[in-house]
Amino acid sequence: MQDNVRKYLLYALGEIFLVVIGILIALQINNWNEARKDRAFEIRMLNELKVSLENDIKNFQFFEGIIEEWEESIFYLVDASNTKDKSDLDIDSVRHHLDEVWGFGVYIAYNTGPYDALKSSGLNKISNDTLRNNIAELYSFSLPSLDIWINEIIRGTVNAKFELFDQLFDVQITRDGQKLNKELIVEDLNFLDSPVFKDILNKSSNSTGSSKDPIKQSRIRMEKLLAMIEKEID
């Protein structure tokens, strides 16, 4: 009788052991599947961020180049305004650079879509702490700060420049089909000696000079983050 009880207990313990092992295996498989899904989601989101950063970096590089061209026009007109004998100047060149300075306006734009999607799903999906912190710092602080600086603060100086142009020059408007063309009326180069024009050059220089370095520094931050993402998903 005791042997039967002993056998029954051993059998029951064996069954319990097998059930526990089965549960542990199932939990492990479930954890593995969840980890695999989380990693797949992380890789997908990082790839979307990577594409977005690549495009934004190209846009920032392009705008940096445009700012340099505007600066060349500003510098040309500064030299022209300081030229004693204005008859030595080529009026077509002056007109060209004047149009460049008249038409420019600083702005910046970037894509926050992938970051917003990641943030709504939970930044903790990014397993690399350093990478996660760098992503949050760029999109939650650096780029929004640049946005405010360029699109709000610097824009005020640009608008002031436009107002000074309105004071100094008349504008001729012509129609080209469904399009209106605006052209500054420049009959001579006397405007080069005007204090208002010198103020235009000063405000234009402040606008481009105060924009170029912040845009460059943000572009460098994006390039560093892009390198970190590429390393993480390789």
Stockholm file with secondary structure:
# STOCKHOLM 1.0

chainA/1-234         MQDNVRKYLLYALGEIFLVVIGILIALQINNWNEARKDRAFEIRMLNELKVSLENDIKNFQFFEGIIEEWEESIFYLVDASNTKDKSDLDIDSVRHHLDEVWGFGVYIAYNTGPYDALKSSGLNKISNDTLRNNIAELYSFSLPSLDIWINEIIRGTVNAKFELFDQLFDVQITRDGQKLNKELIVEDLNFLDSPVFKDILNKSSNSTGSSKDPIKQSRIRMEKLLAMIEKEID
#=GR chainA/1-234 SS CHHHHHHHHHHHHHHHHHHHHHHHHHHHHHHHHHHHHHHHHHHHHHHHHHHHHHHHHHHHHHHHHHHHHHHHHHHHHHHHHTCSCGGGSCHHHHHHHHHHHHHCCCCCCCCCHHHHHHHHHCGGGCCCHHHHHHHHHIIIIIHHHHHHIIIIIIHHHHHHHHHHHHHHCCEEEEEETTEEEEEECCSSSGGGGCHHHHHHHHHHHHHHHHHHHHHHHHHHHHHHHHHHHHHHHC
#=GC SS_cons         CHHHHHHHHHHHHHHHHHHHHHHHHHHHHHHHHHHHHHHHHHHHHHHHHHHHHHHHHHHHHHHHHHHHHHHHHHHHHHHHHTCSCGGGSCHHHHHHHHHHHHHCCCCCCCCCHHHHHHHHHCGGGCCCHHHHHHHHHIIIIIHHHHHHIIIIIIHHHHHHHHHHHHHHCCEEEEEETTEEEEEECCSSSGGGGCHHHHHHHHHHHHHHHHHHHHHHHHHHHHHHHHHHHHHHHC
//
